[in-house]
Amino acid sequence: MFCGVGWGLADWLGGAHYSHSLIPVWNTAMRIMIFLLVAKLLLSHKQALELADQATAAAQKATRMKTDFIANVSHEIRTPLNAMLGVADLIAETRLDEVQNRYVEIFRVECEHMHRLIGDVLDLSKIEAGKLTIEAGPVQIGELARTVMETFTPQAQTKGLRLQFNIEQAADRVWKVDQQRVRQVMSNLLSNALKFTHEGGISLAIGVQNQASPTPWLTFSVADTGTGIPRERHDQVFKRFEQMGDSEASRIGGSGLGLSITRGLVERMGGTIGFDSELLKGSRFFFTLPTEAAEPAISAAPATKVAARARSAGKRILLVEDYKVNQMVFSAYLQELGCHVEIASDGREGVTAFAKQHFDLILMDVQMPVLDGLSAAREIRSLERQDGRKQTPIMALTASALTEDRARCSAAGCTAFLAKPLRKAEMIENVERLLGLAEEDAPLRVSSDDGPPLDAEVEALRPEFIEELGDTIRKIFSSLEAADYAESGRCAHRTTIRSALWAPSISSLNHLRNRPSSRSWTVFSPGLKKDPVLSPTPRRPRPSSSRMRRQGRPCACGARAVPSP
């Protein structure tokens, strides 16, 4: 444009010959101006990119700082929380009167509530940072759901609510899912249902869709007869820090993170979640998860409690922990096993103690002064390589539950990883397991249905065992019908002892039972006088067992009766 104006001005002032003589000048000026314009645009674009990079780097730094801050705060809270829970467990084992027992139980319940809240904050942080990992493995989904339901039975009993569980036969098998996350989702939904239900009941239903396809879908549904959710608040249910009803939430309490975390977990597992709700009529939350059929995991043969304690007695354990109260609590746990415990207050003391004497197991806190636990573990592994010593199992104890911490512990040479706060049973179970690994080159394994065959001589006895076990089951039913409980008890005892030796063969008895397409359990009902148990309850009235037995029809328990001779 400027060149055109200059050209026209030259024609007007000096004639055509003048303007033609200035054409090279105007062309050069035009090129310079275009170059300057492009250079300015490129410079502006570069500056914009630099600002964007700086903003991205600042955001990433802020995310890292937030994650590190949450991990550090988690450690600072979990460490004393572990001590409080441990001391509460130890106090509960002493001789207390009824009032003292009640106070201790209140203390433990509140500590557990704090633990769950810390876990929610950590999960939310991991979901936001994209660091939530899914670890799918073989899980018996029916057993997992029953365990979750049992944990909520006391709360339902206190509020006088009915708690029911139903699962389709096709779904009651082993599937490949993340056990911890599925348990967490079911627990969150059941916990919410219990909070907002004051009469009636709560039910959990599990089914399966597209079972014949390569990727079947498990379906879960939690329904309640609670207060329901107003329709105008439906779009806020899964938002963070939002609660279902202002007046109800203010009375019941809660962080408002549960459903937001639940949606994040389900979506991270590749599933979908939704709900139906009507004010004053209740709610139904449902979610689906893609999965695939799996075989039962091959697990180590369970040792009896007496045998495990006998194996642990006299073992030398090095406890490397800087928190004094945790030293006392963990020492009390280990001494109950009959172990000799030596305490080191930091990693340097732990490495020095290990260099001087032999230990069967090392419990190593991760965050300690002087020398942290991971550096101490690396030095211990280096000493073992230098001296040609067999590796000593190292259990890392950390208050940080992030997945990368587990990987760091494994890279440092730790054998196992436990997150605080630790309950007594959890710690004792893992200590006994690691002491067993220290004694044996490989843990004893029990074959699954498709596992390696048994010894040939033992394998030859399998048909005889199956036939004998079938006869014993029939005898149990016969004695129960005749009200001969002593004989049925003796038969059951013999069956238990022999079945422990023949665990791989039990699945061959499937032909003895005829299961319905789905099963329903009443976990708890206010009308029950006995302690709540997961006992099968028929969905409709059935004929009496004696009449069914005479007719050779399946009994209510699912086993096929044999007509009396």
Disulfide bonds with the S-S distance in Angstrom:
none
